Amino acid sequence: MAKAVALVSAFCILAFATVAHCQAPEVFNVEGDVYCDPCRVMFETKLSHKIGGASLKLECLDPITHNVTYSVEGVTDSNGHYKLSVSGDHEDSICQVTLTKSPEDECSVPMSGLETARIVCTENSGMHNLVRYANPLGFMTKQSVSGCKEVLAELGLAPQDLDI
């Protein structure tokens, strides 16, 4: 009888541990980088650099009403990296990180399509990590800088007579 009670107790403990483990995390992080594209090609090159002090926000929207269901703001560190803490599970929302301001006047033009990144903000996504990584976000300069022609030629992306 004592063995049966011990066995039932062990199963109960395991069941409670499993239920506790399956619940959505209270907090997880969204991380990513922000960079400057001085060649205006909408991807990072060796002339690109990370932007420290860039402002951004993460917003989750209800897909039907488009009302904001969650919002948090942040700033990149000196290496152009950000980490936003997200509270709760936002499985029923559409969440994305959006650039809001560049601290660099010479690199402040948001890249169309690359100023936002969609993020899955739920534990029920099949991901077993409490960090969600966003695609890099970027600003670009108003004009291409010198050296872009050579960089793109090295990549095989620009004819030698291109006037950049």
C-alpha positions in Angstrom: 0.0 0.0 0.0 2.8 2.4 0.8 4.4 1.7 -2.6 1.1 2.5 -4.3 0.8 5.8 -2.4 4.4 6.7 -3.3 3.8 5.9 -6.9 0.5 7.9 -7.1 2.3 10.8 -5.3 5.2 10.7 -7.9 2.7 10.7 -10.8 0.9 13.7 -9.2 4.2 15.6 -8.8 5.1 14.9 -12.4 1.7 15.9 -13.7 1.9 19.3 -11.8 5.4 19.8 -13.1 4.3 19.2 -16.7 1.4 21.5 -16.4 3.6 24.2 -14.9 6.1 23.8 -17.7 3.5 24.0 -20.4 2.2 27.4 -19.3 3.3 30.4 -21.3 6.2 32.3 -19.9 5.5 35.5 -18.0 8.4 37.3 -19.7 10.5 36.7 -22.8 12.9 38.9 -24.9 12.8 40.1 -28.4 16.2 40.9 -29.7 17.7 42.4 -32.9 20.0 44.9 -34.5 19.7 48.2 -36.2 22.2 49.3 -38.9 23.0 52.1 -41.3 23.0 51.4 -45.0 25.3 54.0 -46.6 25.0 52.5 -50.1 21.2 52.6 -50.1 21.0 49.0 -51.3 18.7 47.8 -48.5 21.1 45.1 -47.1 24.3 45.2 -45.0 27.6 45.7 -46.7 31.1 46.1 -45.3 30.4 49.9 -45.3 27.4 49.5 -43.1 27.6 50.1 -39.4 25.4 49.4 -36.4 23.5 52.4 -34.9 23.6 52.9 -31.2 20.8 54.9 -29.6 18.2 54.2 -32.3 14.6 54.2 -30.9 12.1 51.5 -31.7 8.9 50.0 -30.4 7.2 46.6 -30.4 3.5 46.7 -30.8 1.0 43.8 -30.9 -2.3 44.4 -32.7 -5.6 42.6 -32.6 -5.9 41.2 -36.2 -9.6 42.1 -36.4 -10.0 45.5 -34.7 -6.4 46.6 -35.2 -6.4 47.9 -31.6 -3.0 47.8 -29.9 -3.0 45.0 -27.4 0.6 45.4 -26.1 3.3 48.0 -26.6 6.9 48.4 -25.3 9.6 50.9 -26.5 13.3 50.6 -26.4 16.7 51.9 -27.6 19.7 50.1 -29.1 22.9 49.8 -27.1 26.2 51.2 -28.4 26.6 48.1 -30.6 23.2 48.7 -32.3 21.6 45.8 -30.5 18.3 45.9 -28.7 16.5 43.7 -26.2 12.9 44.3 -25.4 11.1 42.4 -22.5 7.7 41.2 -23.5 5.2 40.3 -20.8 2.5 37.7 -21.3 1.4 35.6 -24.3 0.3 37.4 -27.5 -0.8 34.4 -29.5 -3.9 36.1 -30.9 -2.1 39.3 -31.9 0.1 40.4 -34.8 3.3 41.8 -33.3 6.1 43.7 -34.9 9.1 45.8 -34.1 9.2 49.2 -35.8 12.0 51.8 -36.0 10.9 55.2 -34.7 14.1 57.4 -34.8 17.7 57.4 -35.7 20.2 59.4 -33.6 22.3 59.9 -36.7 21.2 62.8 -38.9 23.2 61.6 -41.8 21.6 58.1 -41.6 18.0 58.7 -40.8 15.9 57.6 -43.8 13.9 54.5 -42.9 14.3 51.7 -45.4 11.0 50.9 -47.0 10.0 47.4 -45.8 13.0 47.1 -43.5 11.9 49.5 -40.8 9.6 46.8 -39.3 10.0 43.1 -38.5 7.2 40.7 -37.5 7.8 38.7 -34.3 6.0 35.7 -32.9 5.1 36.6 -29.3 3.7 33.4 -28.0 5.0 30.3 -26.3 2.7 28.1 -28.5 4.8 28.6 -31.6 6.9 25.4 -31.2 9.9 27.5 -30.2 11.6 26.3 -27.0 13.6 29.5 -26.4 12.6 32.5 -24.4 14.3 34.8 -26.9 12.7 35.8 -30.2 15.2 37.2 -32.8 14.0 39.9 -35.2 15.4 40.5 -38.7 17.8 43.4 -38.8 16.2 46.8 -39.2 17.8 49.7 -40.9 18.1 53.3 -41.9 19.9 54.6 -44.9 21.7 57.8 -45.9 20.1 60.3 -48.2 22.8 59.7 -50.8 25.2 56.8 -51.4 28.7 57.4 -49.9 31.9 57.0 -51.8 33.2 53.4 -52.0 29.8 51.8 -52.6 30.5 51.2 -56.3 33.6 49.2 -55.4 31.9 47.3 -52.6 29.0 46.3 -54.9 31.4 45.3 -57.7 33.2 43.0 -55.2 29.9 41.3 -54.5 29.3 41.0 -58.2 26.2 43.2 -58.0 27.2 46.3 -59.9 28.7 46.8 -63.3 32.0 48.7 -63.2 30.6 51.7 -65.1 27.7 52.2 -62.6 27.7 55.8 -61.3 26.8 55.4 -57.6 
